[in-house]
Amino acid sequence: MKYVFLLVLLIVASAGALLAGVIAYRWLNNMTQTAKLVPGERVFSMPSGVVARGTTPIIPKEQRDVAARLPNPIKATESSLAVGKQHYQTFCVPCHGPEAKGGVTGPVATKFIPTPDLTNRDLQRQRTDGYWHSYIVAGGAVMPSYGEALSSQEAWHIVNYLRSLAQK
Ligand code: HEC
C-alpha cells in the first residue's frame, strides 16, 4: 500500500514538474518564436519612378570629402543660431559639454571618449561647414550619426551655432 502511495506521489510530482517546465519554457521562449520581421531581413525595392520628397539624401561618411564641399545654405541669423543652440543642447551636450569645450565637460564623455574642443580656433579654421554638417548627419570615427534625429536643415543650424562659439 505504501509503495502505491509513493508511486502515485511520484507520478503527480513528475506531472507537476513537467507542466511547470513547459510553462517556464514557453515563458522564456515564446517571444522569440512568434512570427516577426527582423530589421533588415527583407529589402523592399523602391517602385520604379519614385522620387524621395521632403528629405535630403545623406552622403555616407566615407565620402566626407564630397560632403565637405557642400556650401552652407542657411544664413547665420539670430533665429538660426537659436535653433542650432536648442538642438545642440538636446543632442550634443551629453558628450561635447554645454560650451562645446570638449574633454570631459559632457557627462557622457566621462564614460565615453573625451570629445575635441569645438571652439578651438585652428579646428574651426580647418573644417568647412559641409564637413561638420556631414559629421552631424553621417557620424564620425566614433561619434554616432544624427541623420535620423535631425533634418539636414537642423544640422546646418547647429553648424551655424558652433561657428558662433569660435574663439576669437
Ligand atoms: C556619444 C557622444 C557624442 C555625441 C552625443 C555627439 N558627439 Fe560629436 N564627437 C564625439 C566624439 C567622441 C568625437 C571625436 C571622435 C570622432 O571624431 O568621432 C566627436 C567629434 C565631433 C566633431 C569634430 C569633428 C572634427 O572636426 O574633427 C564635431 C563637429 C562634432 N562632434 C559635433 C557634434 C554635434 C553637433 C553633436 C550633436 C548633434 C554631437 N557632436 C554629438 C562624440 C559625440
Backbone and ligand atoms as CSV (ligand in chain L), in Angstrom:
chain,resi,resn,atom,element,x,y,z
A,1,MET,N,N,0.839,-1.209,0.000
A,1,MET,CA,C,0.000,0.000,0.000
A,1,MET,C,C,0.871,1.255,0.000
A,2,LYS,N,N,1.935,1.157,0.819
A,2,LYS,CA,C,2.860,2.285,0.940
A,2,LYS,C,C,3.513,2.602,-0.417
A,3,TYR,N,N,3.831,1.513,-1.161
A,3,TYR,CA,C,4.504,1.716,-2.438
A,3,TYR,C,C,3.586,2.347,-3.470
A,4,VAL,N,N,2.315,1.921,-3.409
A,4,VAL,CA,C,1.343,2.500,-4.341
A,4,VAL,C,C,1.236,4.002,-4.084
A,5,PHE,N,N,1.185,4.338,-2.816
A,5,PHE,CA,C,1.084,5.760,-2.452
A,5,PHE,C,C,2.296,6.542,-2.970
A,6,LEU,N,N,3.485,5.968,-2.750
A,6,LEU,CA,C,4.706,6.645,-3.220
A,6,LEU,C,C,4.720,6.769,-4.737
A,7,LEU,N,N,4.234,5.705,-5.398
A,7,LEU,CA,C,4.208,5.709,-6.863
A,7,LEU,C,C,3.298,6.822,-7.384
A,8,VAL,N,N,2.092,6.912,-6.756
A,8,VAL,CA,C,1.141,7.957,-7.169
A,8,VAL,C,C,1.759,9.339,-6.930
A,9,LEU,N,N,2.413,9.464,-5.766
A,9,LEU,CA,C,3.044,10.736,-5.434
A,9,LEU,C,C,4.094,11.103,-6.480
A,10,LEU,N,N,4.854,10.077,-6.876
A,10,LEU,CA,C,5.908,10.287,-7.868
A,10,LEU,C,C,5.308,10.732,-9.195
A,11,ILE,N,N,4.221,10.063,-9.595
A,11,ILE,CA,C,3.582,10.411,-10.870
A,11,ILE,C,C,3.047,11.842,-10.827
A,12,VAL,N,N,2.357,12.142,-9.716
A,12,VAL,CA,C,1.793,13.505,-9.596
A,12,VAL,C,C,2.913,14.549,-9.621
A,13,ALA,N,N,3.977,14.246,-8.880
A,13,ALA,CA,C,5.092,15.204,-8.801
A,13,ALA,C,C,5.732,15.390,-10.162
A,14,SER,N,N,5.930,14.288,-10.903
A,14,SER,CA,C,6.600,14.457,-12.190
A,14,SER,C,C,5.694,15.147,-13.198
A,15,ALA,N,N,4.366,14.884,-13.095
A,15,ALA,CA,C,3.446,15.595,-13.983
A,15,ALA,C,C,3.501,17.087,-13.691
A,16,GLY,N,N,3.533,17.411,-12.389
A,16,GLY,CA,C,3.624,18.829,-11.997
A,16,GLY,C,C,4.900,19.458,-12.491
A,17,ALA,N,N,5.989,18.747,-12.344
A,17,ALA,CA,C,7.285,19.277,-12.775
A,17,ALA,C,C,7.287,19.495,-14.281
A,18,LEU,N,N,6.683,18.538,-15.012
A,18,LEU,CA,C,6.629,18.647,-16.474
A,18,LEU,C,C,5.845,19.898,-16.879
A,19,LEU,N,N,4.685,20.059,-16.192
A,19,LEU,CA,C,3.828,21.211,-16.502
A,19,LEU,C,C,4.572,22.524,-16.216
A,20,ALA,N,N,5.230,22.564,-15.051
A,20,ALA,CA,C,5.981,23.778,-14.690
A,20,ALA,C,C,7.089,24.029,-15.705
A,21,GLY,N,N,7.713,22.929,-16.136
A,21,GLY,CA,C,8.795,23.051,-17.119
A,21,GLY,C,C,8.288,23.640,-18.423
A,22,VAL,N,N,7.107,23.130,-18.850
A,22,VAL,CA,C,6.529,23.628,-20.105
A,22,VAL,C,C,6.209,25.121,-19.995
A,23,ILE,N,N,5.619,25.476,-18.835
A,23,ILE,CA,C,5.278,26.901,-18.643
A,23,ILE,C,C,6.554,27.756,-18.653
A,24,ALA,N,N,7.555,27.294,-17.921
A,24,ALA,CA,C,8.808,28.061,-17.862
A,24,ALA,C,C,9.429,28.163,-19.246
A,25,TYR,N,N,9.382,27.063,-19.990
A,25,TYR,CA,C,9.987,27.046,-21.316
A,25,TYR,C,C,9.279,28.028,-22.241
A,26,ARG,N,N,7.936,27.983,-22.198
A,26,ARG,CA,C,7.176,28.909,-23.050
A,26,ARG,C,C,7.399,30.346,-22.611
A,27,TRP,N,N,7.445,30.537,-21.303
A,27,TRP,CA,C,7.662,31.879,-20.756
A,27,TRP,C,C,8.977,32.455,-21.280
A,28,LEU,N,N,9.986,31.599,-21.312
A,28,LEU,CA,C,11.301,32.097,-21.705
A,28,LEU,C,C,11.467,32.196,-23.218
A,29,ASN,N,N,10.711,31.364,-23.939
A,29,ASN,CA,C,10.987,31.277,-25.374
A,29,ASN,C,C,9.946,31.832,-26.323
A,30,ASN,N,N,8.699,32.003,-25.875
A,30,ASN,CA,C,7.689,32.285,-26.888
A,30,ASN,C,C,7.874,33.624,-27.591
A,31,MET,N,N,8.557,34.587,-26.904
A,31,MET,CA,C,8.797,35.864,-27.556
A,31,MET,C,C,9.632,35.696,-28.811
A,32,THR,N,N,10.555,34.740,-28.756
A,32,THR,CA,C,11.438,34.589,-29.906
A,32,THR,C,C,10.824,33.700,-30.966
A,33,GLN,N,N,9.696,33.034,-30.607
A,33,GLN,CA,C,9.150,32.089,-31.572
A,33,GLN,C,C,7.896,32.571,-32.284
A,34,THR,N,N,7.456,33.765,-31.927
A,34,THR,CA,C,6.291,34.275,-32.638
A,34,THR,C,C,6.719,34.823,-33.994
A,35,ALA,N,N,5.735,34.960,-34.883
A,35,ALA,CA,C,6.043,35.480,-36.208
A,35,ALA,C,C,6.504,36.918,-36.084
A,36,LYS,N,N,7.571,37.250,-36.742
A,36,LYS,CA,C,8.081,38.625,-36.657
A,36,LYS,C,C,8.945,38.915,-37.879
A,37,LEU,N,N,9.164,40.200,-38.074
A,37,LEU,CA,C,10.016,40.618,-39.169
A,37,LEU,C,C,11.269,41.218,-38.556
A,38,VAL,N,N,12.401,40.606,-38.801
A,38,VAL,CA,C,13.653,41.095,-38.241
A,38,VAL,C,C,14.141,42.278,-39.089
A,39,PRO,N,N,14.570,43.365,-38.426
A,39,PRO,CA,C,15.030,44.506,-39.214
A,39,PRO,C,C,16.124,44.095,-40.202
A,40,GLY,N,N,15.966,44.533,-41.420
A,40,GLY,CA,C,16.976,44.226,-42.421
A,40,GLY,C,C,16.825,42.863,-43.039
A,41,GLU,N,N,15.816,42.094,-42.576
A,41,GLU,CA,C,15.641,40.738,-43.090
A,41,GLU,C,C,15.198,40.754,-44.551
A,42,ARG,N,N,14.309,41.699,-44.824
A,42,ARG,CA,C,13.832,41.814,-46.194
A,42,ARG,C,C,14.157,43.193,-46.733
A,43,VAL,N,N,14.535,43.239,-47.941
A,43,VAL,CA,C,14.789,44.524,-48.576
A,43,VAL,C,C,13.686,44.766,-49.589
A,44,PHE,N,N,12.964,45.842,-49.391
A,44,PHE,CA,C,11.904,46.177,-50.349
A,44,PHE,C,C,12.472,47.140,-51.377
A,45,SER,N,N,12.449,46.738,-52.613
A,45,SER,CA,C,12.988,47.647,-53.616
A,45,SER,C,C,11.959,48.734,-53.895
A,46,MET,N,N,12.450,49.918,-54.206
A,46,MET,CA,C,11.560,51.040,-54.492
A,46,MET,C,C,10.893,50.816,-55.841
A,47,PRO,N,N,9.590,51.083,-55.935
A,47,PRO,CA,C,8.962,51.002,-57.255
A,47,PRO,C,C,9.657,51.968,-58.202
A,48,SER,N,N,9.725,51.607,-59.465
A,48,SER,CA,C,10.470,52.474,-60.378
A,48,SER,C,C,9.759,53.812,-60.551
A,49,GLY,N,N,10.520,54.834,-60.742
A,49,GLY,CA,C,9.960,56.157,-60.999
A,49,GLY,C,C,9.654,56.964,-59.762
A,50,VAL,N,N,9.876,56.392,-58.545
A,50,VAL,CA,C,9.562,57.182,-57.355
A,50,VAL,C,C,10.713,58.140,-57.038
A,51,VAL,N,N,10.354,59.251,-56.447
A,51,VAL,CA,C,11.347,60.259,-56.103
A,51,VAL,C,C,11.198,60.581,-54.623
A,52,ALA,N,N,12.300,60.589,-53.889
A,52,ALA,CA,C,12.241,60.941,-52.462
A,52,ALA,C,C,11.807,62.388,-52.332
A,53,ARG,N,N,10.889,62.650,-51.387
A,53,ARG,CA,C,10.406,64.030,-51.211
A,53,ARG,C,C,10.595,64.493,-49.786
A,54,GLY,N,N,10.936,65.739,-49.634
A,54,GLY,CA,C,10.966,66.334,-48.300
A,54,GLY,C,C,12.186,65.989,-47.469
A,55,THR,N,N,13.096,65.216,-47.996
A,55,THR,CA,C,14.305,64.917,-47.235
A,55,THR,C,C,15.521,65.139,-48.123
A,56,THR,N,N,16.673,65.187,-47.508
A,56,THR,CA,C,17.906,65.346,-48.261
A,56,THR,C,C,18.681,64.045,-48.128
A,57,PRO,N,N,19.147,63.480,-49.240
A,57,PRO,CA,C,19.927,62.247,-49.114
A,57,PRO,C,C,21.195,62.493,-48.293
A,58,ILE,N,N,21.575,61.495,-47.488
A,58,ILE,CA,C,22.759,61.639,-46.640
A,58,ILE,C,C,23.974,61.068,-47.369
A,59,ILE,N,N,24.981,61.893,-47.512
A,59,ILE,CA,C,26.219,61.419,-48.140
A,59,ILE,C,C,26.966,60.593,-47.095
A,60,PRO,N,N,27.308,59.324,-47.394
A,60,PRO,CA,C,27.959,58.498,-46.371
A,60,PRO,C,C,29.299,59.085,-45.935
A,61,LYS,N,N,29.703,58.740,-44.692
A,61,LYS,CA,C,30.903,59.389,-44.153
A,61,LYS,C,C,32.170,59.014,-44.920
A,62,GLU,N,N,32.106,57.912,-45.657
A,62,GLU,CA,C,33.261,57.539,-46.473
A,62,GLU,C,C,33.517,58.588,-47.556
A,63,GLN,N,N,32.457,59.328,-47.886
A,63,GLN,CA,C,32.630,60.378,-48.908
A,63,GLN,C,C,32.634,61.760,-48.270
A,64,ARG,N,N,33.300,61.867,-47.125
A,64,ARG,CA,C,33.331,63.132,-46.389
A,64,ARG,C,C,33.899,64.254,-47.245
A,65,ASP,N,N,34.872,63.931,-48.112
A,65,ASP,CA,C,35.460,64.989,-48.937
A,65,ASP,C,C,34.421,65.622,-49.861
A,66,VAL,N,N,33.483,64.775,-50.337
A,66,VAL,CA,C,32.412,65.312,-51.188
A,66,VAL,C,C,31.496,66.190,-50.333
A,67,ALA,N,N,31.092,65.656,-49.167
A,67,ALA,CA,C,30.180,66.382,-48.276
A,67,ALA,C,C,30.809,67.683,-47.781
A,68,ALA,N,N,32.141,67.664,-47.606
A,68,ALA,CA,C,32.826,68.847,-47.050
A,68,ALA,C,C,32.743,70.033,-47.995
A,69,ARG,N,N,32.488,69.760,-49.278
A,69,ARG,CA,C,32.427,70.867,-50.240
A,69,ARG,C,C,31.036,71.473,-50.370
A,70,LEU,N,N,30.038,70.860,-49.699
A,70,LEU,CA,C,28.682,71.417,-49.773
A,70,LEU,C,C,28.659,72.796,-49.122
A,71,PRO,N,N,28.104,73.784,-49.810
A,71,PRO,CA,C,28.012,75.097,-49.176
A,71,PRO,C,C,26.886,75.117,-48.145
A,72,ASN,N,N,27.051,75.939,-47.117
A,72,ASN,CA,C,26.014,76.082,-46.091
A,72,ASN,C,C,24.868,76.926,-46.657
A,73,PRO,N,N,23.668,76.327,-46.824
A,73,PRO,CA,C,22.582,77.078,-47.450
A,73,PRO,C,C,21.859,78.004,-46.487
A,74,ILE,N,N,22.220,77.969,-45.211
A,74,ILE,CA,C,21.458,78.740,-44.220
A,74,ILE,C,C,22.290,79.855,-43.603
A,75,LYS,N,N,21.780,81.066,-43.716
A,75,LYS,CA,C,22.464,82.238,-43.141
A,75,LYS,C,C,22.471,82.155,-41.622
A,76,ALA,N,N,23.566,82.586,-41.029
A,76,ALA,CA,C,23.685,82.514,-39.571
A,76,ALA,C,C,22.959,83.681,-38.905
A,77,THR,N,N,21.642,83.700,-39.072
A,77,THR,CA,C,20.848,84.753,-38.441
A,77,THR,C,C,20.634,84.425,-36.964
A,78,GLU,N,N,20.113,85.381,-36.231
A,78,GLU,CA,C,19.808,85.167,-34.813
A,78,GLU,C,C,18.936,83.929,-34.627
A,79,SER,N,N,17.902,83.819,-35.497
A,79,SER,CA,C,16.963,82.704,-35.296
A,79,SER,C,C,17.619,81.373,-35.644
A,80,SER,N,N,18.524,81.386,-36.644
A,80,SER,CA,C,19.241,80.153,-36.963
A,80,SER,C,C,20.095,79.714,-35.776
A,81,LEU,N,N,20.795,80.669,-35.179
A,81,LEU,CA,C,21.646,80.339,-34.030
A,81,LEU,C,C,20.808,79.803,-32.865
A,82,ALA,N,N,19.606,80.398,-32.703
A,82,ALA,CA,C,18.745,79.957,-31.604
A,82,ALA,C,C,18.297,78.512,-31.816
A,83,VAL,N,N,17.917,78.189,-33.068
A,83,VAL,CA,C,17.503,76.814,-33.367
A,83,VAL,C,C,18.692,75.872,-33.174
A,84,GLY,N,N,19.842,76.292,-33.677
A,84,GLY,CA,C,21.050,75.469,-33.543
A,84,GLY,C,C,21.396,75.213,-32.093
A,85,LYS,N,N,21.297,76.262,-31.290
A,85,LYS,CA,C,21.631,76.136,-29.867
A,85,LYS,C,C,20.700,75.146,-29.180
A,86,GLN,N,N,19.415,75.279,-29.520
A,86,GLN,CA,C,18.432,74.397,-28.882
A,86,GLN,C,C,18.729,72.924,-29.203
A,87,HIS,N,N,19.006,72.642,-30.483
A,87,HIS,CA,C,19.301,71.256,-30.853
A,87,HIS,C,C,20.641,70.809,-30.273
A,88,TYR,N,N,21.603,71.732,-30.229
A,88,TYR,CA,C,22.891,71.389,-29.636
A,88,TYR,C,C,22.687,70.933,-28.194
A,89,GLN,N,N,21.840,71.692,-27.480
A,89,GLN,CA,C,21.633,71.352,-26.072
A,89,GLN,C,C,20.927,70.012,-25.899
A,90,THR,N,N,20.076,69.676,-26.856
A,90,THR,CA,C,19.374,68.398,-26.756
A,90,THR,C,C,20.285,67.225,-27.101
A,91,PHE,N,N,20.989,67.346,-28.208
A,91,PHE,CA,C,21.690,66.173,-28.741
A,91,PHE,C,C,23.184,66.112,-28.452
A,92,CYS,N,N,23.813,67.238,-28.262
A,92,CYS,CA,C,25.274,67.234,-28.275
A,92,CYS,C,C,25.917,67.439,-26.902
A,93,VAL,N,N,25.208,68.173,-26.021
A,93,VAL,CA,C,25.770,68.496,-24.713
A,93,VAL,C,C,26.246,67.262,-23.925
A,94,PRO,N,N,25.504,66.140,-23.969
A,94,PRO,CA,C,25.958,64.990,-23.168
A,94,PRO,C,C,27.410,64.620,-23.439
A,95,CYS,N,N,27.869,64.772,-24.654
A,95,CYS,CA,C,29.251,64.410,-24.954
A,95,CYS,C,C,30.161,65.626,-25.087
A,96,HIS,N,N,29.660,66.689,-25.717
A,96,HIS,CA,C,30.542,67.826,-26.019
A,96,HIS,C,C,30.547,68.901,-24.940
A,97,GLY,N,N,29.645,68.782,-23.979
A,97,GLY,CA,C,29.608,69.756,-22.897
A,97,GLY,C,C,28.815,70.992,-23.267
A,98,PRO,N,N,28.319,71.731,-22.255
A,98,PRO,CA,C,27.436,72.880,-22.506
A,98,PRO,C,C,28.094,73.987,-23.323
A,99,GLU,N,N,29.431,74.084,-23.282
A,99,GLU,CA,C,30.092,75.160,-24.030
A,99,GLU,C,C,30.886,74.632,-25.214
A,100,ALA,N,N,30.674,73.357,-25.560
A,100,ALA,CA,C,31.371,72.707,-26.680
A,100,ALA,C,C,32.884,72.684,-26.489
A,101,LYS,N,N,33.297,72.773,-25.223
A,101,LYS,CA,C,34.733,72.798,-24.939
A,101,LYS,C,C,35.351,71.404,-24.940
A,102,GLY,N,N,34.499,70.382,-25.026
A,102,GLY,CA,C,35.016,69.022,-25.137
A,102,GLY,C,C,35.629,68.509,-23.843
A,103,GLY,N,N,36.599,67.602,-24.000
A,103,GLY,CA,C,37.195,66.955,-22.842
A,103,GLY,C,C,36.123,66.160,-22.121
A,104,VAL,N,N,36.048,66.311,-20.812
A,104,VAL,CA,C,35.025,65.575,-20.075
A,104,VAL,C,C,34.001,66.538,-19.487
A,105,THR,N,N,33.740,67.656,-20.199
A,105,THR,CA,C,32.733,68.604,-19.708
A,105,THR,C,C,31.322,68.071,-19.919
A,106,GLY,N,N,31.154,67.117,-20.852
A,106,GLY,CA,C,29.854,66.475,-21.038
A,106,GLY,C,C,29.787,65.250,-20.146
A,107,PRO,N,N,28.662,65.024,-19.462
A,107,PRO,CA,C,28.577,63.901,-18.515
A,107,PRO,C,C,28.824,62.531,-19.146
A,108,VAL,N,N,28.439,62.361,-20.420
A,108,VAL,CA,C,28.656,61.065,-21.080
A,108,VAL,C,C,30.130,60.879,-21.412
A,109,ALA,N,N,30.791,61.991,-21.735
A,109,ALA,CA,C,32.190,61.918,-22.155
A,109,ALA,C,C,33.096,61.368,-21.058
A,110,THR,N,N,32.650,61.468,-19.783
A,110,THR,CA,C,33.480,60.921,-18.713
A,110,THR,C,C,33.555,59.399,-18.803
A,111,LYS,N,N,32.498,58.800,-19.402
A,111,LYS,CA,C,32.485,57.343,-19.537
A,111,LYS,C,C,32.798,56.907,-20.964
A,112,PHE,N,N,32.612,57.823,-21.905
A,112,PHE,CA,C,32.810,57.506,-23.319
A,112,PHE,C,C,34.196,58.019,-23.715
A,113,ILE,N,N,34.319,58.536,-24.896
A,113,ILE,CA,C,35.612,59.041,-25.338
A,113,ILE,C,C,35.587,60.564,-25.241
A,114,PRO,N,N,36.567,61.177,-24.575
A,114,PRO,CA,C,36.558,62.639,-24.459
A,114,PRO,C,C,36.506,63.278,-25.854
A,115,THR,N,N,35.718,64.336,-25.962
A,115,THR,CA,C,35.487,64.953,-27.271
A,115,THR,C,C,36.455,66.111,-27.501
A,116,PRO,N,N,36.654,66.473,-28.762
A,116,PRO,CA,C,37.545,67.607,-29.044
A,116,PRO,C,C,36.878,68.932,-28.675
A,117,ASP,N,N,37.703,69.955,-28.482
A,117,ASP,CA,C,37.200,71.310,-28.201
A,117,ASP,C,C,36.730,71.919,-29.523
A,118,LEU,N,N,35.406,72.036,-29.682
A,118,LEU,CA,C,34.874,72.523,-30.959
A,118,LEU,C,C,35.019,74.037,-31.106
A,119,THR,N,N,35.380,74.704,-30.007
A,119,THR,CA,C,35.548,76.158,-30.115
A,119,THR,C,C,36.975,76.513,-30.543
A,120,ASN,N,N,37.837,75.497,-30.590
A,120,ASN,CA,C,39.243,75.718,-30.932
A,120,ASN,C,C,39.402,76.449,-32.264
A,121,ARG,N,N,40.194,77.499,-32.262
A,121,ARG,CA,C,40.303,78.352,-33.434
A,121,ARG,C,C,40.874,77.607,-34.647
A,122,ASP,N,N,41.914,76.810,-34.404
A,122,ASP,CA,C,42.544,76.104,-35.523
A,122,ASP,C,C,41.606,75.066,-36.122
A,123,LEU,N,N,40.893,74.346,-35.251
A,123,LEU,CA,C,39.939,73.349,-35.762
A,123,LEU,C,C,38.831,74.043,-36.550
A,124,GLN,N,N,38.343,75.141,-35.999
A,124,GLN,CA,C,37.283,75.903,-36.667
A,124,GLN,C,C,37.738,76.333,-38.062
A,125,ARG,N,N,39.003,76.726,-38.168
A,125,ARG,CA,C,39.506,77.221,-39.447
A,125,ARG,C,C,39.708,76.075,-40.434
A,126,GLN,N,N,40.137,74.952,-39.891
A,126,GLN,CA,C,40.471,73.802,-40.719
A,126,GLN,C,C,39.236,73.158,-41.356
A,127,ARG,N,N,38.105,73.182,-40.641
A,127,ARG,CA,C,36.914,72.463,-41.103
A,127,ARG,C,C,35.959,73.369,-41.866
A,128,THR,N,N,35.391,72.824,-42.940
A,128,THR,CA,C,34.355,73.571,-43.658
A,128,THR,C,C,33.012,73.308,-42.975
A,129,ASP,N,N,32.032,74.154,-43.278
A,129,ASP,CA,C,30.686,73.937,-42.745
A,129,ASP,C,C,30.171,72.570,-43.203
A,130,GLY,N,N,30.453,72.244,-44.479
A,130,GLY,CA,C,29.992,70.977,-45.038
A,130,GLY,C,C,30.576,69.785,-44.293
A,131,TYR,N,N,31.834,69.922,-43.870
A,131,TYR,CA,C,32.497,68.841,-43.133
A,131,TYR,C,C,31.778,68.576,-41.818
A,132,TRP,N,N,31.483,69.617,-41.093
A,132,TRP,CA,C,30.809,69.443,-39.798
A,132,TRP,C,C,29.362,69.000,-39.979
A,133,HIS,N,N,28.743,69.520,-41.013
A,133,HIS,CA,C,27.369,69.076,-41.313
A,133,HIS,C,C,27.372,67.569,-41.548
A,134,SER,N,N,28.360,67.109,-42.302
A,134,SER,CA,C,28.481,65.675,-42.573
A,134,SER,C,C,28.746,64.897,-41.288
A,135,TYR,N,N,29.565,65.467,-40.395
A,135,TYR,CA,C,29.833,64.811,-39.113
A,135,TYR,C,C,28.537,64.593,-38.337
A,136,ILE,N,N,27.668,65.603,-38.380
A,136,ILE,CA,C,26.416,65.516,-37.624
A,136,ILE,C,C,25.468,64.496,-38.263
A,137,VAL,N,N,25.262,64.569,-39.575
A,137,VAL,CA,C,24.250,63.694,-40.180
A,137,VAL,C,C,24.772,62.278,-40.444
A,138,ALA,N,N,26.088,62.128,-40.684
A,138,ALA,CA,C,26.608,60.798,-41.023
A,138,ALA,C,C,27.466,60.183,-39.919
A,139,GLY,N,N,27.813,60.970,-38.893
A,139,GLY,CA,C,28.610,60.429,-37.790
A,139,GLY,C,C,30.109,60.557,-38.042
A,140,GLY,N,N,30.881,60.289,-36.982
A,140,GLY,CA,C,32.335,60.407,-37.076
A,140,GLY,C,C,33.006,59.073,-36.882
A,141,ALA,N,N,34.270,59.121,-36.489
A,141,ALA,CA,C,35.013,57.885,-36.260
A,141,ALA,C,C,34.297,57.058,-35.183
A,142,VAL,N,N,33.982,57.693,-34.079
A,142,VAL,CA,C,33.221,57.012,-33.030
A,142,VAL,C,C,31.929,57.757,-32.701
A,143,MET,N,N,31.840,59.001,-33.140
A,143,MET,CA,C,30.630,59.770,-32.839
A,143,MET,C,C,29.441,59.195,-33.611
A,144,PRO,N,N,28.301,59.011,-32.918
A,144,PRO,CA,C,27.137,58.463,-33.632
A,144,PRO,C,C,26.561,59.473,-34.624
A,145,SER,N,N,25.809,58.982,-35.600
A,145,SER,CA,C,25.212,59.890,-36.585
A,145,SER,C,C,23.848,60.361,-36.101
A,146,TYR,N,N,23.507,61.581,-36.484
A,146,TYR,CA,C,22.225,62.148,-36.071
A,146,TYR,C,C,21.314,62.413,-37.257
A,147,GLY,N,N,21.608,61.754,-38.377
A,147,GLY,CA,C,20.842,61.963,-39.599
A,147,GLY,C,C,19.387,61.542,-39.482
A,148,GLU,N,N,19.080,60.669,-38.533
A,148,GLU,CA,C,17.687,60.250,-38.374
A,148,GLU,C,C,16.958,61.094,-37.339
A,149,ALA,N,N,17.717,61.722,-36.458
A,149,ALA,CA,C,17.091,62.528,-35.408
A,149,ALA,C,C,16.935,63.982,-35.834
A,150,LEU,N,N,17.824,64.418,-36.721
A,150,LEU,CA,C,17.832,65.820,-37.138
A,150,LEU,C,C,17.700,65.899,-38.648
A,151,SER,N,N,16.999,66.906,-39.115
A,151,SER,CA,C,16.946,67.113,-40.562
A,151,SER,C,C,18.257,67.765,-40.995
A,152,SER,N,N,18.489,67.753,-42.290
A,152,SER,CA,C,19.687,68.374,-42.817
A,152,SER,C,C,19.728,69.858,-42.436
A,153,GLN,N,N,18.562,70.509,-42.539
A,153,GLN,CA,C,18.449,71.937,-42.171
A,153,GLN,C,C,18.840,72.168,-40.726
A,154,GLU,N,N,18.321,71.322,-39.833
A,154,GLU,CA,C,18.630,71.475,-38.412
A,154,GLU,C,C,20.128,71.318,-38.167
A,155,ALA,N,N,20.745,70.393,-38.927
A,155,ALA,CA,C,22.190,70.195,-38.786
A,155,ALA,C,C,22.946,71.458,-39.213
A,156,TRP,N,N,22.466,72.120,-40.279
A,156,TRP,CA,C,23.127,73.378,-40.694
A,156,TRP,C,C,22.965,74.441,-39.610
A,157,HIS,N,N,21.799,74.492,-38.964
A,157,HIS,CA,C,21.609,75.460,-37.876
A,157,HIS,C,C,22.625,75.187,-36.761
A,158,ILE,N,N,22.855,73.897,-36.467
A,158,ILE,CA,C,23.824,73.571,-35.409
A,158,ILE,C,C,25.226,74.020,-35.822
A,159,VAL,N,N,25.552,73.817,-37.113
A,159,VAL,CA,C,26.870,74.257,-37.589
A,159,VAL,C,C,26.998,75.771,-37.391
A,160,ASN,N,N,25.956,76.505,-37.737
A,160,ASN,CA,C,25.993,77.962,-37.533
A,160,ASN,C,C,26.227,78.295,-36.067
A,161,TYR,N,N,25.541,77.560,-35.195
A,161,TYR,CA,C,25.702,77.804,-33.763
A,161,TYR,C,C,27.147,77.520,-33.333
A,162,LEU,N,N,27.705,76.388,-33.817
A,162,LEU,CA,C,29.083,76.050,-33.448
A,162,LEU,C,C,30.049,77.140,-33.921
A,163,ARG,N,N,29.781,77.681,-35.112
A,163,ARG,CA,C,30.644,78.763,-35.626
A,163,ARG,C,C,30.613,79.974,-34.703
A,164,SER,N,N,29.437,80.227,-34.099
A,164,SER,CA,C,29.312,81.405,-33.245
A,164,SER,C,C,30.092,81.234,-31.940
A,165,LEU,N,N,30.520,79.983,-31.657
A,165,LEU,CA,C,31.264,79.732,-30.410
A,165,LEU,C,C,32.773,79.819,-30.615
A,166,ALA,N,N,33.197,80.039,-31.863
A,166,ALA,CA,C,34.636,80.030,-32.159
A,166,ALA,C,C,35.394,81.028,-31.290
A,167,GLN,N,N,36.565,80.589,-30.820
A,167,GLN,CA,C,37.414,81.503,-30.047
A,167,GLN,C,C,37.900,82.602,-30.974
A,168,LYS,N,N,37.908,83.799,-30.453
A,168,LYS,CA,C,38.328,84.926,-31.297
A,168,LYS,C,C,39.849,84.991,-31.304
L,1,HEC,C1,C,28.039,59.934,-27.826
L,1,HEC,C2,C,28.840,61.108,-27.712
L,1,HEC,C3,C,28.689,62.193,-28.764
L,1,HEC,C4,C,27.555,62.888,-29.091
L,1,HEC,C5,C,26.166,62.746,-28.492
L,1,HEC,C6,C,27.946,63.845,-30.086
L,1,HEC,N1,N,29.283,63.723,-30.360
L,1,HEC,FE1,FE,30.356,64.885,-31.643
L,1,HEC,N2,N,32.019,63.768,-31.236
L,1,HEC,C7,C,32.102,62.771,-30.313
L,1,HEC,C8,C,33.449,62.248,-30.270
L,1,HEC,C9,C,33.931,61.131,-29.346
L,1,HEC,C10,C,34.175,62.977,-31.223
L,1,HEC,C11,C,35.666,62.796,-31.577
L,1,HEC,C12,C,35.901,61.451,-32.206
L,1,HEC,C13,C,35.287,61.328,-33.549
L,1,HEC,O1,O,35.706,62.042,-34.454
L,1,HEC,O2,O,34.369,60.505,-33.725
L,1,HEC,C14,C,33.259,63.931,-31.807
L,1,HEC,C15,C,33.604,64.864,-32.764
L,1,HEC,C16,C,32.782,65.893,-33.202
L,1,HEC,C17,C,33.185,66.945,-34.093
L,1,HEC,C18,C,34.588,67.181,-34.578
L,1,HEC,C19,C,34.806,66.843,-35.995
L,1,HEC,C20,C,36.156,67.327,-36.428
L,1,HEC,O3,O,36.211,68.416,-36.978
L,1,HEC,O4,O,37.122,66.594,-36.228
L,1,HEC,C21,C,32.082,67.745,-34.296
L,1,HEC,C22,C,31.982,68.992,-35.154
L,1,HEC,C23,C,31.003,67.174,-33.522
L,1,HEC,N3,N,31.459,66.054,-32.870
L,1,HEC,C24,C,29.752,67.713,-33.444
L,1,HEC,C25,C,28.679,67.146,-32.746
L,1,HEC,C26,C,27.348,67.673,-32.742
L,1,HEC,C27,C,26.921,68.952,-33.437
L,1,HEC,C28,C,26.602,66.834,-31.976
L,1,HEC,C29,C,25.105,66.901,-31.701
L,1,HEC,C30,C,24.256,66.824,-32.857
L,1,HEC,C31,C,27.474,65.785,-31.492
L,1,HEC,N4,N,28.731,66.016,-31.977
L,1,HEC,C32,C,27.073,64.760,-30.659
L,1,HEC,C33,C,31.084,62.303,-29.510
L,1,HEC,C34,C,29.770,62.728,-29.571
